[in-house]
């Protein structure tokens, strides 16, 4: 990537396909429903084992049925925090389970997911630092994968037909965010500025 983001590989159960044969044509915006550190940890652990461990520790009188192992992990490609920190869990060509829908064939294959720290109902909080970093990542992905910078190709999880999620919610500032993505795209694609050379000093007689 043009943008340097720290790498934190996801758990192997999250990698459905290391390099999908399908081109990416969509960026999906998510809200984590948790903290940056907690979400990063969740994406790197065996989620079936974690759910089972939580059930084992719960009060037998209050817990429900034992969780059914799913055999896979959910994960996005990127996570962005409220302070503007970010991390990448897998190559952008990987197929991760983050937005699957029976109404949208190959949704996970053809999309890149960006998770954001916070809670949908609380409006994140979607800070300026978070939005700026997320916009840089999105713009970079759009340039690298030839994805148009518009609301047809940059969507919220809730906008995927057939999903039961509501993130990033009504508080996600789409107009502001898309403006930041367009500005970042201009910076990325702008030609480098020519170097100004100082004239040589005259030789002493």
N, CA, C and O of each residue as an XYZ file, in Angstrom:
820
protein
N       0.827     -1.205      0.000
C       0.000      0.000      0.000
C       0.863      1.256      0.000
O       1.990      1.257      0.495
N       0.306      2.330     -0.568
C       0.969      3.623     -0.520
C       1.016      4.107      0.921
O       2.004      4.706      1.346
N      -0.052      3.849      1.674
C      -0.153      4.274      3.065
C       0.443      3.202      3.973
O       0.105      2.024      3.857
N       1.316      3.607      4.860
C       1.974      2.654      5.753
C       1.126      2.463      7.006
O       1.013      3.371      7.830
N       0.534      1.284      7.146
C      -0.317      0.960      8.293
C       0.271     -0.250      8.998
O       0.612     -1.230      8.337
N       0.402     -0.213     10.324
C       0.959     -1.363     11.053
C       0.177     -2.645     10.777
O      -1.044     -2.625     10.623
N       0.903     -3.752     10.719
C       0.304     -5.058     10.418
C       0.063     -5.845     11.704
O       0.950     -5.950     12.551
N      -1.138     -6.392     11.843
C      -1.485     -7.303     12.934
C      -2.299     -8.442     12.325
O      -3.527     -8.360     12.277
N      -1.636     -9.503     11.858
C      -2.350    -10.561     11.120
C      -3.528    -11.141     11.901
O      -3.439    -11.392     13.103
N      -4.633    -11.345     11.184
C      -5.820    -11.924     11.806
C      -5.588    -13.405     12.109
O      -4.612    -14.002     11.654
N      -6.503    -13.983     12.886
C      -6.436    -15.411     13.176
C      -6.603    -16.198     11.870
O      -7.378    -15.784     11.008
N      -5.899    -17.312     11.706
C      -5.994    -18.090     10.452
C      -7.422    -18.481     10.066
O      -7.717    -18.637      8.882
N      -8.309    -18.639     11.048
C      -9.686    -19.026     10.736
C     -10.462    -17.919     10.035
O     -11.543    -18.156      9.495
N      -9.909    -16.712     10.044
C     -10.573    -15.595      9.367
C     -10.258    -15.552      7.880
O     -11.019    -14.984      7.096
N      -9.145    -16.147      7.491
C      -8.713    -16.103      6.096
C      -9.422    -17.184      5.287
O      -8.970    -18.327      5.224
N     -10.523    -16.810      4.678
C     -11.251    -17.779      3.860
C     -10.496    -18.035      2.551
O     -10.434    -19.164      2.065
N      -9.930    -16.974      1.998
C      -9.079    -17.082      0.814
C      -7.987    -16.034      0.966
O      -8.278    -14.854      1.160
N      -6.744    -16.454      0.878
C      -5.630    -15.513      1.075
C      -5.603    -14.473     -0.029
O      -5.408    -13.288      0.241
N      -5.795    -14.899     -1.265
C      -5.840    -13.978     -2.401
C      -7.037    -14.366     -3.269
O      -6.975    -15.325     -4.038
N      -8.114    -13.617     -3.138
C      -9.320    -13.919     -3.897
C      -9.106    -13.642     -5.381
O      -8.411    -12.701     -5.763
N      -9.715    -14.474     -6.197
C      -9.604    -14.295     -7.652
C     -10.512    -13.193     -8.161
O     -10.416    -12.793     -9.321
N     -11.394    -12.698     -7.301
C     -12.358    -11.689     -7.725
C     -11.825    -10.286     -7.428
O     -11.316    -10.048     -6.332
N     -11.930     -9.350     -8.381
C     -11.457     -7.981     -8.132
C     -12.322     -7.276     -7.094
O     -13.517     -7.548     -6.980
N     -11.714     -6.380     -6.348
C     -12.442     -5.621     -5.335
C     -13.157     -4.444     -5.997
O     -12.574     -3.727     -6.811
N     -14.423     -4.257     -5.636
C     -15.189     -3.168     -6.236
C     -16.005     -2.378     -5.226
O     -16.858     -1.576     -5.605
N     -15.745     -2.604     -3.924
C     -16.551     -1.931     -2.907
C     -15.755     -1.811     -1.609
O     -15.017     -2.721     -1.232
N     -15.919     -0.664     -0.928
C     -15.380     -0.470      0.421
C     -16.562     -0.462      1.376
O     -17.526      0.273      1.160
N     -16.503     -1.269      2.430
C     -17.603     -1.349      3.392
C     -17.149     -0.779      4.730
O     -16.155     -1.219      5.308
N     -17.901      0.212      5.210
C     -17.608      0.893      6.469
C     -18.364      0.215      7.611
O     -19.582      0.050      7.546
N     -17.631     -0.177      8.660
C     -18.207     -0.857      9.819
C     -17.958     -0.062     11.093
O     -17.054      0.771     11.151
N     -18.764     -0.326     12.108
C     -18.502      0.141     13.469
C     -18.319     -1.086     14.348
O     -19.114     -2.023     14.289
N     -17.270     -1.079     15.166
C     -16.836     -2.281     15.873
C     -17.737     -2.698     17.022
O     -17.750     -3.870     17.400
N     -18.491     -1.761     17.586
C     -19.242     -2.016     18.819
C     -18.279     -2.396     19.950
O     -18.559     -3.288     20.751
N     -17.150     -1.705     19.992
C     -16.151     -1.966     21.018
C     -14.950     -1.054     20.845
O     -14.930     -0.184     19.974
N     -13.948     -1.270     21.692
C     -12.744     -0.450     21.678
C     -11.780     -0.910     20.589
O     -11.948     -1.979     20.002
N     -10.767     -0.084     20.330
C      -9.735     -0.437     19.354
C      -8.986     -1.686     19.813
O      -8.840     -2.646     19.057
N      -8.512     -1.662     21.066
C      -7.732     -2.791     21.587
C      -8.569     -4.063     21.647
O      -8.090     -5.141     21.295
N      -9.819     -3.940     22.091
C     -10.677     -5.118     22.196
C     -10.999     -5.726     20.840
O     -11.018     -6.948     20.687
N     -11.252     -4.870     19.858
C     -11.565     -5.362     18.514
C     -10.342     -6.001     17.872
O     -10.450     -7.048     17.234
N      -9.192     -5.382     18.037
C      -7.956     -5.963     17.502
C      -7.709     -7.346     18.097
O      -7.344     -8.279     17.381
N      -7.908     -7.474     19.398
C      -7.732     -8.764     20.061
C      -8.748     -9.789     19.547
O      -8.399    -10.948     19.322
N      -9.992     -9.369     19.363
C     -11.058    -10.264     18.906
C     -10.757    -10.817     17.515
O     -11.008    -11.990     17.236
N     -10.219     -9.970     16.654
C      -9.914    -10.410     15.289
C      -8.692    -11.325     15.231
O      -8.479    -12.016     14.235
N      -7.897    -11.329     16.288
C      -6.686    -12.151     16.286
C      -6.816    -13.441     17.089
O      -5.898    -14.262     17.093
N      -7.936    -13.625     17.762
C      -8.119    -14.836     18.566
C      -9.047    -15.820     17.868
O      -9.718    -15.473     16.896
N      -9.078    -17.043     18.371
C     -10.028    -18.048     17.899
C     -11.382    -17.695     18.524
O     -11.579    -17.902     19.722
N     -12.302    -17.172     17.736
C     -13.561    -16.659     18.277
C     -14.472    -17.765     18.810
O     -15.202    -17.547     19.776
N     -14.441    -18.937     18.199
C     -15.210    -20.066     18.743
C     -14.729    -20.412     20.149
O     -15.535    -20.605     21.060
N     -13.400    -20.488     20.320
C     -12.825    -20.817     21.629
C     -13.147    -19.743     22.648
O     -13.403    -20.050     23.812
N     -13.139    -18.484     22.226
C     -13.434    -17.379     23.139
C     -14.886    -17.421     23.609
O     -15.164    -17.193     24.787
N     -15.812    -17.712     22.695
C     -17.218    -17.813     23.086
C     -17.446    -18.986     24.042
O     -18.219    -18.876     24.993
N     -16.772    -20.102     23.783
C     -16.905    -21.267     24.650
C     -16.332    -20.983     26.033
O     -16.914    -21.373     27.045
N     -15.185    -20.302     26.073
C     -14.556    -19.970     27.360
C     -15.450    -19.043     28.177
O     -15.571    -19.204     29.391
N     -16.075    -18.075     27.512
C     -16.976    -17.161     28.212
C     -18.185    -17.915     28.763
O     -18.642    -17.634     29.871
N     -18.696    -18.860     27.998
C     -19.839    -19.647     28.450
C     -19.436    -20.522     29.643
O     -20.202    -20.658     30.597
N     -18.239    -21.112     29.593
C     -17.768    -21.969     30.682
C     -17.666    -21.199     31.994
O     -17.925    -21.749     33.064
N     -17.286    -19.921     31.907
C     -17.083    -19.098     33.107
C     -18.389    -18.512     33.640
O     -18.445    -18.064     34.785
N     -19.433    -18.514     32.823
C     -20.696    -17.902     33.224
C     -21.397    -18.724     34.306
O     -21.160    -19.924     34.448
N     -22.251    -18.060     35.052
C     -23.037    -18.704     36.100
C     -23.954    -19.754     35.456
O     -24.783    -19.401     34.617
N     -23.825    -21.026     35.826
C     -24.659    -22.077     35.226
C     -26.156    -21.816     35.355
O     -26.946    -22.295     34.541
N     -26.543    -21.061     36.370
C     -27.960    -20.795     36.577
C     -28.482    -19.690     35.649
O     -29.690    -19.551     35.456
N     -27.561    -18.909     35.081
C     -27.979    -17.773     34.259
C     -27.620    -17.923     32.778
O     -28.206    -17.252     31.928
N     -26.675    -18.788     32.469
C     -26.239    -18.886     31.082
C     -27.222    -19.701     30.243
O     -27.941    -20.555     30.760
N     -27.238    -19.428     28.974
C     -28.110    -20.148     28.060
C     -27.437    -21.393     27.536
O     -26.500    -21.902     28.152
N     -27.907    -21.895     26.395
C     -27.291    -23.090     25.796
C     -25.842    -22.820     25.398
O     -25.458    -21.682     25.127
N     -25.049    -23.884     25.369
C     -23.647    -23.743     24.964
C     -23.576    -23.234     23.528
O     -24.394    -23.621     22.694
N     -22.607    -22.372     23.231
C     -22.489    -21.836     21.867
C     -22.128    -22.916     20.863
O     -21.347    -23.822     21.154
N     -22.697    -22.805     19.701
C     -22.390    -23.739     18.613
C     -21.163    -23.243     17.863
O     -21.168    -22.110     17.383
N     -20.114    -24.048     17.743
C     -18.922    -23.611     16.992
C     -19.271    -23.273     15.547
O     -19.975    -24.026     14.874
N     -18.778    -22.147     15.087
C     -19.048    -21.724     13.717
C     -17.998    -22.228     12.741
O     -18.276    -22.424     11.558
N     -16.774    -22.439     13.257
C     -15.709    -22.928     12.396
C     -15.011    -21.847     11.599
O     -14.173    -22.141     10.746
N     -15.352    -20.594     11.873
C     -14.692    -19.495     11.175
C     -14.676    -18.255     12.065
O     -15.384    -18.199     13.071
N     -13.880    -17.278     11.697
C     -13.808    -15.994     12.385
C     -14.345    -14.900     11.470
O     -14.174    -14.959     10.252
N     -14.997    -13.900     12.064
C     -15.318    -12.688     11.312
C     -14.161    -11.711     11.481
O     -13.486    -11.708     12.511
N     -13.939    -10.888     10.471
C     -12.816     -9.948     10.524
C     -12.939     -8.963      9.365
O     -13.508     -9.286      8.322
N     -12.399     -7.758      9.557
C     -12.281     -6.803      8.468
C     -10.805     -6.679      8.081
O      -9.930     -7.199      8.774
N     -10.540     -5.998      6.991
C      -9.161     -5.829      6.554
C      -8.419     -4.784      7.385
O      -7.213     -4.900      7.606
N      -9.151     -3.755      7.848
C      -8.541     -2.649      8.594
C      -9.381     -2.320      9.819
O     -10.574     -2.617      9.885
N      -8.715     -1.696     10.787
C      -9.373     -1.165     11.986
C      -8.791      0.215     12.244
O      -7.575      0.402     12.220
N      -9.680      1.190     12.494
C      -9.255      2.563     12.768
C      -9.780      2.983     14.137
O     -10.943      2.749     14.466
N      -8.907      3.608     14.933
C      -9.267      4.034     16.281
C      -9.637      5.499     16.377
O      -9.424      6.271     15.443
N     -10.194      5.873     17.519
C     -10.647      7.245     17.742
C      -9.509      8.254     17.722
O      -9.727      9.427     17.418
N      -8.295      7.811     18.044
C      -7.139      8.713     18.057
C      -6.447      8.780     16.689
O      -5.435      9.464     16.539
N      -6.983      8.082     15.712
C      -6.388      8.076     14.385
C      -5.422      6.932     14.160
O      -4.795      6.845     13.104
N      -5.295      6.041     15.156
C      -4.436      4.872     14.971
C      -5.141      3.866     14.057
O      -6.368      3.850     13.969
N      -4.361      3.038     13.387
C      -4.946      2.068     12.465
C      -4.079      0.828     12.409
O      -2.891      0.870     12.729
N      -4.687     -0.281     11.998
C      -3.950     -1.522     11.804
C      -4.599     -2.303     10.676
O      -5.779     -2.121     10.375
N      -3.813     -3.177     10.053
C      -4.285     -4.004      8.952
C      -4.166     -5.468      9.346
O      -3.136     -5.895      9.867
N      -5.234     -6.245      9.093
C      -5.282     -7.642      9.506
C      -4.980     -8.628      8.386
O      -4.594     -9.765      8.656
N      -5.149     -8.213      7.141
C      -4.918     -9.118      6.015
C      -4.687     -8.307      4.755
O      -5.031     -7.127      4.679
N      -4.097     -8.964      3.769
C      -3.897     -8.312      2.484
C      -5.245     -7.903      1.899
O      -6.254     -8.570      2.127
N      -5.259     -6.817      1.151
C      -6.534     -6.329      0.624
C      -7.142     -7.257     -0.423
O      -8.319     -7.124     -0.759
N      -6.358     -8.189     -0.936
C      -6.910     -9.160     -1.884
C      -7.531    -10.370     -1.187
O      -8.143    -11.215     -1.840
N      -7.376    -10.459      0.137
C      -7.916    -11.604      0.877
C      -9.434    -11.525      0.974
O     -10.013    -10.439      0.953
N     -10.068    -12.685      1.079
C     -11.499    -12.746      1.311
C     -11.742    -13.003      2.791
O     -11.423    -14.076      3.303
N     -12.307    -12.017      3.475
C     -12.640    -12.109      4.891
C     -14.153    -12.040      5.044
O     -14.837    -11.432      4.220
N     -14.676    -12.662      6.098
C     -16.115    -12.637      6.349
C     -16.463    -11.387      7.148
O     -16.259    -11.338      8.360
N     -16.993    -10.376      6.458
C     -17.327     -9.123      7.152
C     -18.640     -8.513      6.673
O     -19.180     -7.635      7.347
N     -19.165     -8.944      5.546
C     -20.404     -8.316      5.057
C     -21.259     -9.286      4.260
O     -22.026     -8.861      3.396
N     -21.146    -10.557      4.529
C     -21.831    -11.559      3.719
C     -23.329    -11.370      3.630
O     -23.981    -11.035      4.619
N     -23.874    -11.584      2.443
C     -25.312    -11.479      2.216
C     -25.701    -12.407      1.082
O     -25.050    -12.437      0.038
N     -26.778    -13.171      1.296
C     -27.254    -14.057      0.244
C     -27.813    -13.271     -0.933
O     -27.946    -13.801     -2.037
N     -28.143    -11.990     -0.690
C     -28.694    -11.166     -1.762
C     -27.611    -10.512     -2.623
O     -27.898     -9.987     -3.699
N     -26.369    -10.548     -2.144
C     -25.259     -9.952     -2.894
C     -24.201    -11.032     -3.107
O     -23.363    -11.241     -2.230
N     -24.215    -11.715     -4.232
C     -23.247    -12.786     -4.478
C     -21.810    -12.293     -4.393
O     -21.476    -11.226     -4.908
N     -20.966    -13.079     -3.739
C     -19.539    -12.785     -3.624
C     -19.269    -11.450     -2.931
O     -18.262    -10.799     -3.211
N     -20.155    -11.042     -2.032
C     -19.974     -9.760     -1.343
C     -18.645     -9.702     -0.598
O     -17.930     -8.703     -0.683
N     -18.311    -10.764      0.129
C     -17.050    -10.786      0.867
C     -15.849    -10.871     -0.058
O     -14.794    -10.312      0.241
N     -15.999    -11.560     -1.171
C     -14.909    -11.691     -2.140
C     -14.557    -10.361     -2.785
O     -13.389    -10.077     -3.049
N     -15.577     -9.551     -3.036
C     -15.379     -8.351     -3.853
C     -15.324     -7.056     -3.053
O     -15.347     -5.974     -3.640
N     -15.252     -7.142     -1.734
C     -15.246     -5.928     -0.924
C     -14.103     -5.931      0.081
O     -13.559     -6.978      0.432
N     -13.755     -4.731      0.535
C     -12.730     -4.525      1.563
C     -13.413     -3.859      2.750
O     -14.097     -2.848      2.587
N     -13.232     -4.420      3.942
C     -13.898     -3.904      5.127
C     -12.981     -3.052      5.984
O     -11.822     -3.397      6.213
N     -13.524     -1.925      6.459
C     -12.803     -1.048      7.380
C     -13.650     -0.899      8.648
O     -14.747     -0.342      8.612
N     -13.133     -1.396      9.749
C     -13.811     -1.329     11.049
C     -13.398     -0.045     11.762
O     -12.277      0.434     11.596
N     -14.319      0.509     12.560
C     -14.036      1.731     13.304
C     -14.397      1.555     14.770
O     -15.478      1.068     15.104
N     -13.495      1.950     15.625
C     -13.721      1.866     17.067
C     -14.979      2.643     17.444
O     -15.261      3.704     16.888
N     -15.733      2.093     18.405
C     -16.894      2.817     18.904
C     -18.169      2.010     18.833
O     -18.158      0.801     18.605
N     -19.278      2.721     19.037
C     -20.592      2.093     19.110
C     -21.575      2.839     18.210
O     -21.651      4.068     18.240
N     -22.322      2.087     17.413
C     -23.254      2.684     16.465
C     -24.253      3.598     17.145
O     -24.458      4.729     16.703
N     -24.874      3.127     18.212
C     -25.928      3.890     18.881
C     -25.408      5.167     19.541
O     -26.167      6.111     19.762
N     -24.107      5.190     19.855
C     -23.512      6.355     20.515
C     -22.814      7.286     19.533
O     -22.171      8.257     19.932
N     -22.944      6.984     18.261
C     -22.299      7.830     17.271
C     -20.795      7.729     17.293
O     -20.092      8.713     17.062
N     -20.314      6.568     17.564
C     -18.862      6.319     17.572
C     -18.240      6.344     18.957
O     -18.331      5.360     19.691
N     -17.606      7.461     19.331
C     -17.566      8.757     18.644
C     -16.672      8.725     17.401
O     -15.553      8.214     17.436
N     -17.191      9.280     16.310
C     -16.442      9.337     15.057
C     -15.637     10.640     15.038
O     -16.109     11.673     14.564
N     -14.431     10.567     15.556
C     -13.598     11.752     15.735
C     -12.978     12.209     14.420
O     -12.946     11.471     13.435
N     -12.480     13.465     14.434
C     -11.815     14.001     13.247
C     -10.584     13.170     12.888
O     -10.320     12.912     11.713
N      -9.834     12.753     13.913
C      -8.629     11.957     13.664
C      -8.987     10.617     13.038
O      -8.304     10.154     12.124
N     -10.044      9.999     13.519
C     -10.497      8.724     12.961
C     -10.931      8.885     11.513
O     -10.530      8.105     10.649
N     -11.748      9.892     11.249
C     -12.262     10.092      9.900
C     -11.139     10.395      8.914
O     -11.164      9.930      7.774
N     -10.152     11.177      9.355
C      -9.029     11.516      8.475
C      -8.219     10.277      8.116
O      -7.884     10.073      6.950
N      -7.903      9.448      9.106
C      -7.135      8.236      8.835
C      -7.931      7.256      7.974
O      -7.395      6.670      7.033
N      -9.197      7.083      8.297
C     -10.041      6.180      7.533
C     -10.153      6.646      6.081
O     -10.113      5.832      5.159
N     -10.292      7.952      5.884
C     -10.407      8.500      4.531
C      -9.132      8.256      3.734
O      -9.196      7.959      2.541
N      -7.980      8.376      4.375
C      -6.709      8.106      3.693
C      -6.629      6.642      3.255
O      -6.185      6.333      2.149
N      -7.068      5.753      4.144
C      -7.059      4.329      3.796
C      -8.009      4.055      2.642
O      -7.652      3.372      1.682
N      -9.224      4.590      2.740
C     -10.218      4.375      1.683
C      -9.736      4.928      0.355
O      -9.854      4.258     -0.671
N      -9.193      6.142      0.356
C      -8.703      6.738     -0.890
C      -7.582      5.905     -1.496
O      -7.534      5.702     -2.709
N      -6.688      5.427     -0.649
C      -5.585      4.588     -1.120
C      -6.113      3.308     -1.756
O      -5.647      2.897     -2.818
N      -7.085      2.682     -1.105
C      -7.669      1.451     -1.639
C      -8.380      1.704     -2.965
O      -8.303      0.890     -3.885
N      -9.072      2.838     -3.055
C      -9.778      3.161     -4.293
C      -8.797      3.348     -5.447
O      -9.061      2.911     -6.567
N      -7.664      3.997     -5.174
C      -6.657      4.196     -6.215
C      -6.032      2.862     -6.610
O      -5.881      2.571     -7.797
N      -5.667      2.048     -5.612
C      -4.976      0.788     -5.897
C      -5.861     -0.235     -6.591
O      -5.387     -1.011     -7.422
N      -7.157     -0.237     -6.248
C      -8.059     -1.250     -6.801
C      -9.007     -0.673     -7.857
O      -9.931     -1.355     -8.302
N      -8.777      0.582     -8.255
C      -9.579      1.226     -9.300
C     -11.066      1.235     -8.934
O     -11.925      0.923     -9.759
N     -11.347      1.597     -7.691
C     -12.719      1.688     -7.195
C     -13.162      3.150     -7.265
O     -12.462      4.016     -6.742
N     -14.291      3.451     -7.889
C     -14.759      4.839     -7.952
C     -15.029      5.421     -6.559
O     -15.530      4.730     -5.671
N     -14.694      6.680     -6.388
C     -14.930      7.347     -5.105
C     -16.339      7.935     -5.144
O     -16.520      9.109     -5.464
N     -17.318      7.121     -4.821
C     -18.702      7.570     -4.754
C     -19.461      6.676     -3.779
O     -18.944      5.664     -3.305
N     -20.700      7.074     -3.492
C     -21.485      6.367     -2.483
C     -22.061      5.046     -2.989
O     -22.643      4.289     -2.212
N     -21.909      4.770     -4.249
C     -22.306      3.463     -4.761
C     -21.261      2.411     -4.432
O     -21.574      1.229     -4.284
N     -20.001      2.859     -4.319
C     -18.894      1.928     -4.104
C     -18.267      2.039     -2.719
O     -17.472      1.181     -2.333
N     -18.608      3.077     -1.969
C     -18.175      3.236     -0.571
C     -19.451      3.265      0.261
O     -20.173      4.262      0.260
N     -19.726      2.186      0.962
C     -21.034      2.013      1.590
C     -20.900      1.600      3.052
O     -19.850      1.128      3.487
N     -21.971      1.785      3.787
C     -22.036      1.300      5.153
C     -22.479     -0.154      5.179
O     -23.136     -0.631      4.254
N     -22.116     -0.846      6.239
C     -22.523     -2.246      6.386
C     -24.040     -2.381      6.269
O     -24.540     -3.327      5.660
N     -24.762     -1.436      6.850
C     -26.222     -1.466      6.831
C     -26.778     -1.378      5.413
O     -27.909     -1.798      5.166
N     -26.006     -0.844      4.494
C     -26.490     -0.644      3.122
C     -26.314     -1.875      2.225
O     -26.739     -1.868      1.070
N     -25.694     -2.918      2.751
C     -25.583     -4.165      1.997
C     -26.937     -4.883      2.068
O     -27.368     -5.243      3.163
N     -27.609     -5.097      0.958
C     -28.923     -5.748      0.999
C     -28.867     -7.118      1.664
O     -27.988     -7.931      1.375
N     -29.818     -7.357      2.557
C     -29.939     -8.668      3.171
C     -29.187     -8.852      4.469
O     -29.252     -9.936      5.050
N     -28.464     -7.833      4.962
C     -27.743     -7.978      6.230
C     -28.624     -7.494      7.380
O     -29.571     -6.736      7.169
N     -28.305     -7.941      8.605
C     -29.090     -7.541      9.769
C     -28.306     -6.576     10.662
O     -28.591     -6.470     11.855
N     -27.328     -5.876     10.100
C     -26.532     -4.916     10.849
C     -27.015     -3.496     10.575
O     -27.624     -3.223      9.540
N     -26.731     -2.589     11.526
C     -27.158     -1.196     11.384
C     -25.981     -0.224     11.298
O     -26.181      0.979     11.130
N     -24.753     -0.741     11.413
C     -23.583      0.136     11.399
C     -23.242      0.630      9.987
O     -23.545     -0.047      9.005
N     -22.615      1.803      9.883
C     -22.116      2.654     10.969
C     -23.165      3.557     11.595
O     -22.838      4.343     12.484
N     -24.405      3.468     11.160
C     -25.492      4.183     11.810
C     -25.737      5.586     11.287
O     -25.040      6.077     10.399
N     -26.752      6.216     11.868
C     -27.192      7.535     11.419
C     -26.188      8.636     11.744
O     -26.226      9.703     11.131
N     -25.289      8.394     12.701
C     -24.351      9.437     13.119
C     -23.073      9.468     12.279
O     -22.248     10.367     12.444
N     -22.905      8.499     11.384
C     -21.711      8.521     10.525
C     -21.837      9.702      9.554
O     -22.817      9.781      8.813
N     -20.865     10.619      9.544
C     -20.972     11.847      8.731
C     -20.561     11.609      7.272
O     -19.431     11.899      6.879
N     -21.475     11.088      6.498
C     -21.130     10.674      5.140
C     -20.618     11.820      4.270
O     -19.632     11.651      3.552
N     -21.270     12.982      4.321
C     -20.834     14.097      3.480
C     -19.409     14.520      3.826
O     -18.579     14.720      2.939
N     -19.139     14.652      5.101
C     -17.796     15.032      5.551
C     -16.783     13.956      5.167
O     -15.694     14.261      4.680
N     -17.148     12.714      5.387
C     -16.234     11.606      5.111
C     -15.890     11.523      3.620
O     -14.720     11.386      3.262
N     -16.883     11.603      2.770
C     -16.624     11.512      1.336
C     -15.774     12.683      0.856
O     -14.945     12.525     -0.041
N     -15.979     13.865      1.455
C     -15.134     14.999      1.126
C     -13.684     14.737      1.483
O     -12.781     15.085      0.721
N     -13.453     14.123      2.643
C     -12.094     13.780      3.063
C     -11.477     12.725      2.143
O     -10.289     12.787      1.828
N     -12.281     11.770      1.720
C     -11.775     10.734      0.807
C     -11.361     11.359     -0.521
O     -10.316     11.012     -1.071
N     -12.169     12.273     -1.035
C     -11.836     12.912     -2.316
C     -10.572     13.750     -2.206
O      -9.746     13.747     -3.118
N     -10.413     14.467     -1.098
C      -9.189     15.251     -0.892
C      -7.966     14.344     -0.802
O      -6.916     14.640     -1.373
N      -8.112     13.242     -0.081
C      -7.000     12.298      0.054
C      -6.657     11.674     -1.287
O      -5.485     11.439     -1.582
N      -7.666     11.404     -2.101
C      -7.424     10.829     -3.429
C      -6.613     11.801     -4.289
O      -5.714     11.387     -5.021
N      -6.932     13.079     -4.197
C      -6.187     14.091     -4.954
C      -4.728     14.108     -4.521
O      -3.828     14.177     -5.359
N      -4.490     14.046     -3.204
C      -3.113     14.044     -2.697
C      -2.341     12.829     -3.188
O      -1.165     12.932     -3.537
N      -3.002     11.681     -3.213
C      -2.337     10.435     -3.605
C      -1.988     10.430     -5.085
O      -0.914      9.972     -5.475
N      -2.903     10.941     -5.911
C      -2.719     10.864     -7.362
C      -1.996     12.074     -7.942
O      -1.651     12.069     -9.124
N      -1.757     13.113     -7.136
C      -1.081     14.316     -7.642
C       0.365     13.989     -8.023
O       1.038     13.242     -7.313
N       0.839     14.541     -9.132
C       2.248     14.300     -9.507
C       3.185     14.933     -8.501
O       2.841     15.947     -7.895
N       4.358     14.360     -8.309
C       5.301     14.936     -7.350
C       5.731     16.337     -7.771
O       5.876     16.631     -8.957
N       5.929     17.189     -6.775
C       6.355     18.556     -7.060
C       7.807     18.558     -7.546
O       8.644     17.831     -7.011
N       8.101     19.379     -8.564
C       9.489     19.435     -9.044
C      10.422     20.005     -7.984
O      10.061     20.919     -7.242
N      11.602     19.461     -7.929
C      12.589     19.930     -6.971
C      13.205     21.233     -7.464
O      13.548     21.366     -8.639
N      13.341     22.178     -6.564
C      13.952     23.455     -6.894
C      15.443     23.376     -6.590
O      15.843     23.128     -5.453
N      16.247     23.586     -7.605
C      17.693     23.511     -7.449
C      18.272     24.901     -7.223
O      17.959     25.848     -7.945
N      19.107     25.002     -6.223
C      19.790     26.267     -5.994
C      20.907     26.448     -7.016
O      21.609     25.497     -7.359
N      21.062     27.678     -7.499
C      22.163     27.902     -8.451
C      23.511     27.685     -7.774
O      23.658     27.969     -6.585
N      24.495     27.186     -8.518
C      25.806     26.966     -7.907
C      26.470     28.277     -7.507
O      26.277     29.312     -8.144
N      27.250     28.209     -6.445
C      27.971     29.389     -6.002
C      29.085     29.694     -7.017
O      29.705     28.775     -7.551
N      29.334     30.970     -7.279
C      30.401     31.327     -8.224
C      31.765     30.919     -7.685
O      32.033     31.010     -6.487
N      32.593     30.481     -8.570
C      33.933     30.091     -8.159
C      34.750     31.334     -7.791
O      34.635     32.390     -8.413
N      35.562     31.169     -6.778
C      36.427     32.276     -6.366
C      37.575     32.404     -7.356
O      38.111     31.409     -7.845
N      37.942     33.653     -7.641
C      39.044     33.906     -8.571
C      40.376     33.505     -7.931
O      41.428     33.641     -8.556
